Amino acid sequence: MQFNINKNNFNIAMLKKGYTTRELAKRTKLSTSTITRAMSTNKKLNIKTIKKIADALNVDADTLAIVNND
């Protein structure tokens, strides 16, 4: 199953933490390009990636995940 990021919730969580894209990438051990694409496009992500991002932002994965039915 693939997911998209809820961009509004993602941006709010990033602002609350004060993280840059680079800082989030470092904390999740994901590339900055993966974070950037998740933020700015409809890039499909797996649940493990969503979970890494959610954990780093200290939010529930359900807050960030939107099921992609394509």
Secondary structure, DSSP 8 states (H G I E B T S, - for coil): -EEEE-HHHHHHHHHHHT--HHHHHHHHT--HHHHHHHHHS---B-HHHHHHHHHHHTS-HHHHEEEE--
